[in-house]
Amino acid sequence: MKGAKRILSALCLLPVMMMAQEQKKYKVPVLKGKEINPVIRIAINANEGEVLEQMEVSIKGAAIRNVKVFSAGADSSFLKGEKPLFAEAKAGESLKGNGVLRQGANYFWVTVTPDVKASLSERLNINVSTVRLNGKTVKVPTDNDNYTNRLGIAVRQHYQDSVHTHRIPGLATAKDGTLLSVYDARRDKGGDLQGNIDIGLSRSIDKGKTWLPMQIVLDMGTWGNLPEKFNGVSDPNVLVDKNTGNIFISGLWMHGVINEQGKWVEGLTQESKDWNHQWKTKGSQPGFDPKQSSQFLITKSTDNGKTWSEPVNITKMCKHEDWWLLAPAPGQGITLKDGTLVIPTQGRNAKGKAFSNITYSKDGGKTWKTSNPATAESTTENMAVELTDGSIMLNMRSGANSKDTGSTNGRVIATTTNLGQDWAIHPTSHNALPEPTCMASIIRHDFVRNGKKRSVLLFANPDSKTARQFMTIKVSYDDGKTWQNNKKILLDEGKSRGYSCLTSVDNETIGILYESSQADLVFQTIQLEELL
């Protein structure tokens, strides 16, 4: 049971409902690459000293290597501590043990390990049919007989490769079909900049079935003779030029610490405890120098992500000198029909107020220009999508939603027809896509059906106004004018950090990389047919 505390800690993020003599199924991904995947919680009401001897588990669908049952006692949500193993068996075998029960409710968790050959397109239908208590067989009712868990891949897990936390996913498909997942490799702690953070990349050359070892693509090391924890790079955006196949990954580099008074701190060492954030107080300031403002970096690959160039600093090229900050918005950039490359960006203006905009290139990434802010409202992380008429829609995180749980809670939406020189607020702004103030993902998926070219918009975020849970994919058939409530797909009901990024894997398949309740970063696929 070594390490069970860490492996099972994600269970504390699942919603809890008091039950007795019943099973509660959890709508969470079952992950290849992860040994312990919780799927069912059993509640057994008992008298003191009664014994649980056996559990029968029915499994249909995806191939499962083994099933384990953990005893949680009175702790219905696995909030803390290691949990004893009641029983373990291969799929289809009875789970036999000797669980002495306490008076009242006793909780057990059923977990599974997928077979390495299981396909991401498969589903898992699992039920606990009966338990044997003191020699008597008892049926266990379920809250949902027909619910099936989707399979996924644990692309990055807590402490993998000695990295404390992996955060801030971006996902794109290279011209040769390689999937590119980018993220913060937060080496020492889970928190934001400033810290020892690099931009990591994991590639898949088989449409997400397996993932190659992590590469580091943006790392400023000990630049300026400061420790790595004072040269962090964060918030990656990945952009594939659909014409040339070149790939650009951008990130925000923070050198040293600018304190709350807006002054760069001298004499920092490995032992220094100084900390500030580019979005907090005066953590990034007007100017272009690394000691004045956080820096906008871009690295480039010409071989589908195998190798990467030295980073290019475009801060002076794109940032207004009086702005406090210009940064990539995490997720994915786009190529317009006319070949223009677009990176969604965010920043702080001359008064330190947050804004969202785009940064674009007309010459294949040699030079970049930055647009006007999309709205006067305080917005930050965003993603862009090109609509059928060639206009750009920007879908933005709104700070106002942190205090708004009513009818006006929703993503801020704006459009432009001239690369952000002018913007118009979209009719769905603040009323179509609820959010708990969190990054979200939107893409245009182009496909061919019955010989005709078609497209849909796909959107992913935590489908909640109050908490980062219920990771959901939604679809629009009309360029974002409406979103189909009867077609949305729930991937993960548990609480998480809530960031996500979508991509078109192929004509019929959508991929998503997201921060899950079950692993740092999870990849899953959705068949287009489900959304149509």
C-alpha positions in Angstrom: 0.0 0.0 0.0 3.0 2.3 -0.3 2.0 5.5 -1.9 -1.8 4.8 -1.6 -2.3 8.1 0.2 -1.1 10.1 -2.8 -2.8 7.8 -5.4 -6.2 7.9 -3.8 -6.1 11.5 -2.7 -8.0 12.6 -5.8 -11.1 10.8 -4.4 -11.5 13.7 -1.9 -12.4 15.8 -4.9 -15.5 13.8 -5.7 -18.9 15.0 -4.5 -20.3 13.1 -1.5 -23.8 11.8 -0.9 -24.8 9.9 2.2 -26.2 6.5 1.3 -26.8 3.1 2.9 -26.8 -0.4 1.3 -26.3 1.3 -2.1 -23.7 2.0 -4.7 -22.8 5.4 -6.1 -21.2 5.5 -9.5 -18.9 8.4 -10.3 -18.7 10.0 -13.7 -14.9 10.2 -13.9 -12.5 9.0 -16.5 -10.9 5.5 -16.1 -7.3 6.1 -17.0 -4.7 3.9 -18.7 -1.4 4.4 -17.1 -3.0 4.8 -13.7 -3.2 1.8 -11.4 -6.1 2.9 -9.2 -9.2 4.4 -10.8 -12.2 4.9 -8.5 -15.5 4.1 -10.1 -18.0 3.1 -7.4 -18.5 3.9 -3.7 -20.4 1.2 -1.7 -22.3 2.1 1.4 -23.1 -0.8 3.7 -25.3 -0.3 6.8 -24.2 -2.8 9.4 -24.3 -3.8 13.1 -21.1 -3.8 15.1 -18.9 -6.8 14.3 -20.7 -8.0 11.1 -18.3 -9.2 8.5 -18.1 -8.4 4.7 -16.9 -11.7 3.1 -17.3 -11.2 -0.6 -18.3 -8.8 -3.3 -19.5 -9.6 -6.8 -18.6 -7.1 -9.5 -20.1 -7.2 -13.0 -17.9 -5.7 -15.8 -18.9 -5.1 -19.4 -17.1 -3.2 -22.2 -13.5 -2.1 -21.8 -10.8 -4.7 -20.9 -9.9 -4.5 -17.2 -6.8 -6.1 -15.8 -7.9 -6.1 -12.1 -10.4 -4.8 -9.6 -9.5 -3.6 -6.1 -11.8 -2.7 -3.2 -10.6 -0.4 -0.5 -12.2 -0.1 2.9 -12.8 3.5 4.0 -14.7 2.9 7.3 -16.8 5.9 8.1 -14.9 8.2 5.8 -17.2 8.4 2.8 -15.0 10.6 0.7 -11.4 9.4 1.3 -10.4 12.7 2.7 -7.2 11.6 4.3 -4.9 8.7 5.2 -4.2 5.4 3.6 -7.1 3.0 3.1 -6.7 -0.7 3.7 -7.2 -3.1 0.8 -10.3 -5.3 1.3 -9.8 -7.5 -1.7 -8.2 -7.7 -5.2 -9.1 -9.9 -8.1 -8.9 -10.2 -11.8 -11.9 -9.0 -13.8 -14.7 -11.5 -13.5 -13.5 -13.1 -10.3 -15.1 -12.8 -6.9 -13.6 -10.3 -4.5 -13.1 -12.2 -1.2 -11.9 -10.7 2.1 -12.6 -10.3 5.8 -13.9 -6.8 6.5 -15.1 -6.4 10.0 -17.8 -3.7 10.0 -18.6 -0.9 12.5 -22.0 0.1 13.7 -23.8 2.2 11.0 -22.5 3.2 7.6 -19.4 1.5 6.2 -17.9 2.8 3.0 -15.9 0.8 0.4 -14.4 2.0 -2.9 -14.3 -0.1 -6.0 -11.3 0.7 -8.3 -10.1 -0.7 -11.6 -6.9 -0.9 -13.7 -7.5 -0.9 -17.4 -5.7 -3.4 -19.6 -2.9 -1.8 -21.7 -4.7 -3.0 -24.8 -8.0 -1.3 -23.9 -9.0 1.3 -26.6 -9.9 4.9 -25.7 -13.1 4.5 -27.7 -14.3 1.8 -25.3 -16.6 2.3 -22.4 -16.8 0.6 -19.0 -20.0 -0.5 -17.5 -19.4 -1.7 -14.0 -21.8 -2.7 -11.2 -21.5 -4.3 -7.8 -24.3 -6.9 -8.0 -24.2 -8.5 -4.5 -22.2 -8.6 -1.3 -22.0 -11.4 1.2 -22.5 -10.4 4.8 -22.2 -12.9 7.6 -22.9 -15.8 5.2 -25.9 -14.0 3.6 -26.0 -12.7 0.0 -27.4 -9.2 -0.3 -28.2 -7.3 -3.5 -26.7 -3.8 -3.8 -29.0 -1.2 -5.6 -27.3 1.2 -7.9 -28.0 4.9 -8.7 -27.5 4.3 -12.4 -27.5 0.9 -14.0 -26.7 2.1 -17.5 -23.9 4.7 -16.8 -20.6 3.9 -18.5 -17.2 5.3 -17.7 -15.1 6.7 -20.6 -11.5 5.6 -20.9 -8.6 8.0 -21.0 -4.9 8.3 -20.7 -3.1 9.8 -17.8 -0.6 11.9 -19.9 1.0 13.5 -16.8 0.6 12.5 -13.2 1.5 14.1 -9.9 5.3 13.7 -9.2 5.9 12.0 -12.5 9.6 12.5 -13.6 10.2 14.3 -10.3 7.8 17.1 -11.3 5.6 18.2 -8.5 2.6 19.3 -10.6 1.8 19.5 -14.3 -0.6 22.3 -15.2 -2.0 24.6 -18.0 -2.7 22.3 -20.9 -2.4 23.1 -24.6 -3.1 20.6 -27.4 -2.7 20.7 -31.2 -2.4 18.4 -34.1 0.7 18.7 -36.3 0.5 18.5 -40.1 1.7 14.8 -40.0 -1.0 13.9 -37.4 1.3 14.0 -34.4 -0.5 15.2 -31.3 1.4 17.9 -29.3 0.4 18.4 -25.6 2.1 21.3 -23.8 2.0 22.2 -20.2 3.7 23.8 -17.2 6.2 21.4 -15.6 6.0 22.9 -12.1 9.0 21.2 -10.5 8.9 22.2 -6.9 5.3 23.2 -6.1 1.9 23.5 -7.6 1.7 27.3 -7.5 2.0 29.8 -10.3 5.0 32.0 -11.2 7.4 32.9 -9.8 8.8 29.5 -9.5 10.9 26.7 -11.0 8.7 26.1 -14.0 9.5 25.0 -17.5 7.3 24.4 -20.5 7.0 20.6 -21.2 5.9 18.8 -24.3 4.5 15.3 -24.7 4.0 13.9 -28.2 1.8 11.1 -29.5 2.4 9.6 -32.9 -0.5 7.2 -32.7 -3.5 9.5 -32.2 -3.2 9.6 -28.5 -3.0 5.9 -27.7 0.5 6.3 -26.3 2.6 9.3 -25.4 6.4 9.7 -25.7 8.5 10.9 -22.8 8.4 14.6 -21.8 10.6 17.1 -23.7 11.4 20.5 -22.2 11.0 23.2 -24.9 11.2 26.4 -22.9 13.6 26.7 -20.0 15.5 29.8 -19.0 17.7 27.9 -16.6 19.9 30.2 -14.4 19.7 33.2 -16.8 21.2 36.3 -15.3 22.9 34.3 -12.6 19.7 33.7 -10.8 18.5 30.3 -9.6 15.9 28.4 -11.7 13.2 29.2 -9.3 13.6 32.9 -10.3 13.5 32.1 -14.0 10.2 30.4 -14.5 8.3 30.0 -17.8 4.6 29.4 -17.8 1.2 29.5 -19.6 2.1 27.7 -22.9 0.2 28.2 -26.1 0.8 25.9 -29.1 0.1 27.0 -32.7 0.5 24.8 -35.9 0.9 26.7 -39.1 -1.5 24.6 -41.3 0.3 25.7 -44.5 4.0 25.2 -43.7 3.6 22.7 -40.9 5.8 24.8 -38.6 4.9 24.8 -34.9 5.2 27.6 -32.4 5.1 27.3 -28.7 4.9 30.5 -26.7 5.3 31.0 -23.0 5.7 33.8 -20.4 9.1 34.1 -18.7 9.5 35.9 -15.4 13.0 36.9 -14.4 13.6 37.5 -10.7 10.9 39.2 -8.6 9.3 42.6 -8.9 7.9 43.4 -5.5 4.5 44.9 -4.6 5.9 48.4 -4.9 7.0 47.6 -8.5 10.7 47.4 -7.8 13.0 44.6 -9.0 14.5 42.8 -6.1 18.3 42.7 -6.0 20.6 40.0 -4.6 18.2 37.0 -4.9 19.7 33.5 -4.0 18.4 30.0 -3.8 17.5 30.7 -0.2 15.5 33.8 -0.9 11.8 33.6 -0.1 10.7 36.6 -2.2 7.7 35.9 -4.4 5.2 37.8 -6.5 3.0 37.1 -9.5 2.8 38.9 -12.9 -1.0 39.4 -12.3 -0.7 40.4 -8.7 0.0 43.9 -7.3 2.8 45.4 -9.4 4.5 42.0 -10.2 5.0 43.1 -13.9 5.5 46.7 -14.9 5.7 49.1 -17.9 8.9 48.7 -20.0 10.6 46.0 -22.0 13.5 44.8 -19.9 13.3 41.5 -18.0 13.8 43.5 -14.8 10.8 45.6 -15.6 8.2 43.3 -17.1 7.6 39.6 -17.7 8.7 38.5 -21.2 6.9 36.9 -24.2 8.9 34.0 -25.6 8.4 31.8 -28.7 10.1 28.6 -29.8 9.7 27.0 -33.2 9.8 23.4 -34.6 10.1 22.5 -38.3 10.0 18.7 -37.8 6.6 18.1 -36.2 7.8 18.7 -32.7 10.9 16.5 -32.5 13.3 19.5 -32.1 13.0 23.1 -31.1 14.8 26.4 -31.7 16.3 28.7 -29.2 13.6 31.0 -27.8 12.9 34.3 -29.5 11.8 37.2 -27.3 9.0 39.2 -28.9 8.2 41.4 -26.0 9.6 44.6 -27.5 8.0 43.7 -30.9 4.5 43.4 -29.5 4.0 44.9 -26.1 3.1 48.5 -25.7 5.8 50.1 -23.5 3.2 51.5 -21.0 1.4 48.2 -20.6 2.2 46.3 -17.4 2.1 42.9 -19.2 1.6 41.1 -22.5 1.4 37.3 -22.3 0.3 34.3 -24.3 -3.1 33.0 -23.4 -2.7 29.3 -22.7 -4.2 26.7 -25.0 -4.0 26.7 -28.8 -3.5 29.3 -31.5 -5.0 29.1 -35.0 -4.2 29.5 -38.7 -6.7 31.7 -40.6 -7.9 30.8 -44.1 -5.7 33.5 -45.5 -2.6 32.0 -43.7 -2.5 34.5 -40.9 -1.2 33.0 -37.6 -3.1 34.0 -34.5 -2.0 33.6 -30.9 -4.7 34.5 -28.3 -3.0 36.8 -25.8 -3.8 38.7 -22.6 -2.2 41.5 -20.6 -2.5 44.4 -18.2 -2.9 47.9 -19.6 -1.2 51.2 -18.6 -3.4 51.2 -15.4 -2.7 47.6 -14.6 -6.2 46.4 -15.6 -6.5 43.0 -17.3 -7.5 42.6 -21.0 -7.7 40.0 -23.7 -6.6 40.4 -27.3 -4.8 38.6 -30.2 -1.2 38.6 -31.5 -0.8 37.8 -35.1 1.7 37.2 -37.9 1.3 37.7 -41.6 4.7 36.4 -42.6 4.7 32.9 -41.1 6.0 33.8 -37.7 8.9 36.1 -38.6 7.2 39.2 -37.2 4.2 39.6 -34.9 1.7 42.4 -34.2 -0.7 42.8 -31.3 -4.3 43.9 -31.5 -6.4 46.3 -29.4 -8.1 44.8 -26.3 -11.3 43.0 -27.2 -13.4 44.6 -24.5 -13.2 47.3 -21.8 -14.2 44.6 -19.3 -11.6 42.9 -17.2 -10.9 39.6 -19.0 -7.8 37.3 -19.2 -7.3 33.8 -20.6 -9.0 33.3 -24.0 -9.0 31.3 -27.2 -9.8 32.3 -30.7 -11.8 30.6 -33.5 -12.4 31.7 -37.1 -16.1 31.7 -38.1 -17.6 30.8 -41.4 -17.6 34.4 -42.6 -13.9 34.8 -41.8 -14.3 36.9 -38.7 -12.5 35.9 -35.5 -14.4 35.1 -32.3 -12.6 35.5 -29.0 -14.0 33.5 -26.1 -12.7 35.0 -22.8 -12.5 34.4 -19.1 -14.2 37.1 -17.1 -13.2 38.3 -13.6 -16.8 39.5 -13.0 -18.0 35.9 -13.0 -16.3 35.2 -9.7 -19.0 37.1 -8.0 -21.9 36.4 -10.4 -23.8 33.2 -10.1 -26.9 34.5 -11.8 -28.3 34.8 -15.3 -25.4 37.1 -16.4 -22.7 34.6 -15.5 -21.0 33.5 -18.7 -18.0 33.7 -20.9 -17.3 37.1 -22.6 -17.6 36.8 -26.4 -16.4 39.3 -28.9 -15.7 39.3 -32.7 -13.5 41.2 -35.1 -13.3 41.4 -38.9 -10.0 43.4 -39.0 -7.6 41.4 -36.8 -8.6 43.2 -33.6 -8.4 46.8 -34.7 -12.1 46.9 -33.8 -14.2 44.5 -31.8 -18.0 43.9 -31.4 -19.6 42.2 -28.4 -21.3 39.0 -29.4 -25.0 38.4 -28.5 -24.1 35.4 -26.5 -21.6 37.3 -24.3 -22.4 36.7 -20.6 -25.5 34.5 -21.3 -24.6 31.3 -23.1 -21.6 29.6 -21.6 -21.4 29.6 -17.8 -18.0 29.5 -16.0 -16.5 29.4 -12.5 -13.9 32.0 -13.6 -11.6 29.6 -15.3 -9.7 29.0 -18.6 -11.7 27.3 -21.3 -11.2 25.9 -24.8 -12.9 26.5 -28.1 -12.0 25.1 -31.6 -13.6 24.9 -35.0 -13.7 21.4 -36.3 -13.9 21.0 -40.1 -14.9 17.7 -41.5 -16.4 16.0 -44.5 -19.7 14.2 -44.4 -21.4 12.7 -47.4 -18.9 14.4 -49.6 -19.8 17.9 -48.3 -17.5 20.1 -46.2 -19.0 21.0 -42.8 -17.9 22.5 -39.5 -18.9 22.8 -35.9 -17.7 24.8 -32.9 -16.6 22.8 -29.9 -16.2 24.3 -26.4 -14.9 22.8 -23.2 -14.8 24.0 -19.6 -16.1 23.2 -16.1 -19.9 23.5 -16.6 -20.5 25.3 -13.4 -20.9 28.9 -12.1 -19.4 28.2 -8.7 -16.8 25.4 -8.8 -14.2 23.9 -11.2 -16.0 20.6 -11.7 -18.2 18.9 -14.3 -15.7 19.1 -17.2 -17.9 19.2 -20.2 -17.8 19.5 -24.0 -20.5 21.4 -25.8 -21.3 21.8 -29.5 -22.6 24.6 -31.7 -23.9 24.1 -35.2 -24.3 27.8 -36.1 -21.0 29.5 -35.4 -21.6 30.0 -31.7 -25.1 31.6 -31.9 -26.5 28.7 -29.9 -25.1 25.7 -28.0 -26.9 22.4 -27.9 -27.8 21.4 -24.3 -29.0 18.0 -25.4 -25.6 17.2 -27.0 -23.1 18.2 -24.2 -20.8 15.5 -23.0 -19.7 15.2 -19.3 -16.2 13.9 -18.9 -15.4 14.4 -15.3 -17.7 15.4 -12.5 -15.0 15.7 -9.9 -13.4 19.0 -8.8 -10.1 19.9 -10.5 -8.0 22.8 -11.6 -10.3 23.0 -14.6 -8.1 24.0 -17.6 -8.6 22.2 -20.9 -7.7 22.3 -24.6 -9.4 20.6 -27.6 -8.0 19.6 -31.0 -9.2 17.8 -34.1 -7.4 14.4 -34.1 -8.9 13.5 -37.5 -12.1 13.9 -39.5 -14.1 11.8 -37.1 -12.3 12.3 -33.8 -12.0 15.1 -31.3 -9.2 15.1 -28.6 -9.1 16.9 -25.3 -6.4 17.4 -22.8 -7.6 18.6 -19.4 -6.8 19.0 -15.8 -8.8 16.2 -14.2 -9.9 15.1 -10.8 -8.1 11.8 -11.5 -4.6 13.0 -12.8 -2.7 16.2 -13.5 -3.4 16.0 -17.2 -5.8 13.6 -18.9 -6.3 12.9 -22.6 -9.6 11.5 -24.0 -11.2 11.2 -27.4 -14.8 11.9 -28.5 -16.2 10.5 -31.8 -17.8 13.3 -33.9 -20.9 11.1 -34.3 -21.8 11.6 -30.7 -21.9 15.4 -31.2 -23.8 15.2 -34.5 
